[in-house]
Amino acid sequence: MSARRFLNVILRMLFKIVLKLEIAGMENVPRQGPLILMINHVNFLDPVLTVGLMPRGVTAFSKIETLGYPVLGFFIRLYGVVRVRRGEVDRRALHRAIETLGRGEAFLIAPEGTRSHQGRLQPARHGIAYIALRTGATILPVAIWGQERFFANVKRLRRTRVHIRIGKPFRFAPGNVGRDELRALTREAMYQLAALLPPEYRGVYSDLDKASTDFLVLEAEEG
């Protein structure tokens, strides 16, 4: 058993102890081919849950500072994460993500770029659109909520109810795009994620009437 699979077994045991998980849509996860898992980012649990529960191996970005943590940093390294420098366009990290997807693997991206803590979606950055266009990867929206109560519940020795809803996979239509088009691509993808969340978590993407799919190719359409 690989180190990553072994750690996933441990993680799932821990999840059962501290969480009450309600998961819907796991059947939507493509089992092969380049895949971007697009998540909302509330706290440290989001990537841990996604990586630990997926039926295939997942690589993720990790800020360099996290790798320096005494215990957590050791386990993060075992997953083979891509180190990223926050607050700047880290071209080396982007290249590593593109290489990973080029090998047909799965990669996790939180387009908001930083934790919201309160759970409401923040404006997304455009790296996900750039990477998806460069690789032709399928994008899978994964919405997670309830984890914002985790720390308060731990102090009270209570399990936290966390909901995970996995949407339908889609791709961006191929073509040459500029900065404005990257914004539009990212906005359309984020509305796919927002639609999976309860209204109070949708934040800046709360008005679903503004959602469009002009640049998206939904799996059902390829059918």
BELBELGI-V775619 format. One record per residue. RES is the residue in three letters. D_FIRST is the distance of its C-alpha to the first C-alpha in Angstrom with 1 decimal. Layout:
# BELBELGI-V775619
RES_D_FIRST ; RES_D_FIRST
This chain:
# BELBELGI-V775619
MET_0.0 ; SER_3.8 ; ALA_6.6 ; ARG_8.2 ; ARG_6.3 ; PHE_6.4 ; LEU_9.9 ; ASN_10.8 ; VAL_10.4 ; ILE_12.6 ; LEU_14.9 ; ARG_15.6 ; MET_16.6 ; LEU_18.8 ; PHE_20.3 ; LYS_21.5 ; ILE_23.2 ; VAL_25.1 ; LEU_25.5 ; LYS_27.0 ; LEU_25.3 ; GLU_27.3 ; ILE_25.5 ; ALA_27.4 ; GLY_26.7 ; MET_23.0 ; GLU_24.2 ; ASN_25.6 ; VAL_22.3 ; PRO_22.3 ; ARG_19.0 ; GLN_19.8 ; GLY_22.1 ; PRO_23.0 ; LEU_23.0 ; ILE_24.5 ; LEU_23.9 ; MET_27.2 ; ILE_27.4 ; ASN_30.2 ; HIS_29.8 ; VAL_31.1 ; ASN_29.0 ; PHE_25.6 ; LEU_24.2 ; ASP_24.6 ; PRO_21.8 ; VAL_19.5 ; LEU_20.1 ; THR_19.8 ; VAL_16.6 ; GLY_15.0 ; LEU_16.5 ; MET_16.4 ; PRO_14.8 ; ARG_13.8 ; GLY_12.8 ; VAL_15.9 ; THR_17.4 ; ALA_20.5 ; PHE_23.5 ; SER_23.9 ; LYS_27.2 ; ILE_27.4 ; GLU_28.8 ; THR_25.7 ; LEU_23.7 ; GLY_26.2 ; TYR_25.6 ; PRO_24.5 ; VAL_21.5 ; LEU_20.9 ; GLY_21.2 ; PHE_18.3 ; PHE_15.8 ; ILE_17.5 ; ARG_17.0 ; LEU_13.2 ; TYR_13.5 ; GLY_15.7 ; VAL_18.8 ; VAL_22.1 ; ARG_24.8 ; VAL_28.0 ; ARG_31.5 ; ARG_33.2 ; GLY_36.8 ; GLU_37.0 ; VAL_35.9 ; ASP_32.9 ; ARG_33.0 ; ARG_30.2 ; ALA_27.8 ; LEU_29.3 ; HIS_28.7 ; ARG_25.1 ; ALA_24.6 ; ILE_26.6 ; GLU_24.5 ; THR_21.2 ; LEU_23.0 ; GLY_24.5 ; ARG_21.2 ; GLY_20.9 ; GLU_18.5 ; ALA_19.1 ; PHE_20.9 ; LEU_22.3 ; ILE_26.0 ; ALA_28.4 ; PRO_31.7 ; GLU_33.7 ; GLY_32.4 ; THR_32.8 ; ARG_32.4 ; SER_35.3 ; HIS_34.8 ; GLN_37.3 ; GLY_35.3 ; ARG_37.9 ; LEU_37.0 ; GLN_38.3 ; PRO_39.5 ; ALA_36.7 ; ARG_36.4 ; HIS_36.4 ; GLY_33.3 ; ILE_31.4 ; ALA_34.2 ; TYR_34.4 ; ILE_30.7 ; ALA_30.7 ; LEU_33.8 ; ARG_32.6 ; THR_29.4 ; GLY_30.6 ; ALA_27.6 ; THR_27.6 ; ILE_28.0 ; LEU_26.7 ; PRO_28.6 ; VAL_26.8 ; ALA_29.3 ; ILE_28.5 ; TRP_31.2 ; GLY_31.9 ; GLN_29.6 ; GLU_32.8 ; ARG_33.6 ; PHE_30.4 ; PHE_32.0 ; ALA_35.2 ; ASN_33.4 ; VAL_31.3 ; LYS_34.5 ; ARG_35.8 ; LEU_32.7 ; ARG_32.4 ; ARG_29.5 ; THR_29.8 ; ARG_30.1 ; VAL_28.3 ; HIS_28.9 ; ILE_26.7 ; ARG_28.5 ; ILE_27.0 ; GLY_29.8 ; LYS_30.4 ; PRO_29.1 ; PHE_31.8 ; ARG_32.5 ; PHE_35.4 ; ALA_38.1 ; PRO_38.2 ; GLY_41.1 ; ASN_42.5 ; VAL_42.8 ; GLY_44.3 ; ARG_43.8 ; ASP_45.6 ; GLU_43.5 ; LEU_40.2 ; ARG_41.6 ; ALA_42.3 ; LEU_38.9 ; THR_37.2 ; ARG_39.7 ; GLU_39.1 ; ALA_35.3 ; MET_35.9 ; TYR_38.1 ; GLN_35.4 ; LEU_33.3 ; ALA_36.4 ; ALA_37.2 ; LEU_34.1 ; LEU_35.1 ; PRO_37.9 ; PRO_41.2 ; GLU_41.2 ; TYR_37.9 ; ARG_39.0 ; GLY_41.0 ; VAL_42.6 ; TYR_41.3 ; SER_43.0 ; ASP_45.6 ; LEU_43.8 ; ASP_47.1 ; LYS_46.5 ; ALA_43.2 ; SER_43.4 ; THR_41.3 ; ASP_43.4 ; PHE_40.6 ; LEU_37.8 ; VAL_36.6 ; LEU_35.2 ; GLU_32.8 ; ALA_35.4 ; GLU_38.0 ; GLU_36.0 ; GLY_35.5
